[in-house]
Amino acid sequence: MARGWESKSVEDQVAAAEAAKEARAKPYLSPEQRERETRLQSLRLSRAQIVARLKTVTNPKYRTQLERSLAHLNKEISKLGEG
């Protein structure tokens, strides 16, 4: 039983060390920068979903709607500096 606790403690220590290493590796982001990164991530996810749907869509009206949405997302991503 003691051996199990020891290995759990070692795992916790390794996980804590890795988390601390990652925290040091990431640059400090201001609240505005974090908001921008979150917005970009959301836009990229939406874009990926639309691209996936475009590959399978058969309805021309829906395809047009998706293409417009994709254009809008591309524009928003470009505005945030990810052109």
C-alpha positions as CSV (number, residue, x, y, z in Angstrom):
1,M,0.0,0.0,0.0
2,A,2.8,2.4,0.8
3,R,4.3,1.8,-2.6
4,G,1.1,2.9,-4.3
5,W,1.1,6.1,-2.3
6,E,4.7,6.7,-3.2
7,S,4.1,6.3,-7.0
8,K,1.1,8.6,-6.8
9,S,3.2,11.2,-5.1
10,V,5.9,10.9,-7.8
11,E,3.2,11.2,-10.5
12,D,1.9,14.3,-8.8
13,Q,5.3,15.8,-8.5
14,V,6.0,15.1,-12.2
15,A,2.7,16.6,-13.2
16,A,3.3,19.7,-11.0
17,A,6.8,20.2,-12.5
18,E,5.5,19.9,-16.1
19,A,2.7,22.4,-15.3
20,A,5.2,24.8,-13.9
21,K,7.4,24.4,-16.9
22,E,4.5,25.1,-19.2
23,A,3.6,28.2,-17.2
24,R,7.1,29.6,-17.5
25,A,7.2,28.8,-21.3
26,K,4.0,30.7,-22.0
27,P,4.4,34.4,-22.2
28,Y,2.3,36.6,-20.0
29,L,-0.8,37.7,-21.9
30,S,-2.8,40.8,-20.9
31,P,-6.6,40.4,-20.6
32,E,-7.0,42.0,-24.0
33,Q,-4.5,39.6,-25.6
34,R,-6.2,36.6,-23.9
35,E,-9.5,37.8,-25.2
36,R,-8.1,38.1,-28.7
37,E,-6.6,34.6,-28.6
38,T,-9.9,33.2,-27.4
39,R,-11.7,35.0,-30.1
40,L,-9.3,33.7,-32.8
41,Q,-9.6,30.2,-31.5
42,S,-13.3,30.4,-31.7
43,L,-13.2,31.8,-35.2
44,R,-10.8,29.1,-36.3
45,L,-13.0,26.3,-34.9
46,S,-16.1,27.8,-36.6
47,R,-14.2,28.0,-39.8
48,A,-13.1,24.4,-39.6
49,Q,-16.7,23.3,-39.0
50,I,-17.9,25.2,-42.0
51,V,-15.1,23.8,-44.3
52,A,-16.1,20.3,-43.2
53,R,-19.8,20.9,-43.9
54,L,-18.9,22.4,-47.4
55,K,-17.3,19.1,-48.3
56,T,-20.5,17.2,-47.9
57,V,-23.3,19.7,-48.6
58,T,-25.5,19.0,-51.6
59,N,-28.1,21.8,-51.3
60,P,-27.0,24.8,-53.4
61,K,-28.7,27.4,-51.1
62,Y,-27.1,25.9,-48.1
63,R,-23.7,25.8,-49.9
64,T,-24.1,29.6,-50.7
65,Q,-24.9,30.3,-47.1
66,L,-21.9,28.4,-45.9
67,E,-19.6,30.1,-48.4
68,R,-20.8,33.5,-47.2
69,S,-20.2,32.4,-43.6
70,L,-16.7,31.2,-44.5
71,A,-16.0,34.5,-46.2
72,H,-17.2,36.4,-43.1
73,L,-15.0,34.3,-40.8
74,N,-12.0,34.7,-43.0
75,K,-12.5,38.5,-42.9
76,E,-12.8,38.5,-39.1
77,I,-9.7,36.3,-38.8
78,S,-7.8,38.7,-41.0
79,K,-8.9,41.7,-38.9
80,L,-7.4,40.0,-35.9
81,G,-4.1,39.7,-37.7
82,E,-4.2,36.1,-38.8
83,G,-4.4,36.7,-42.6
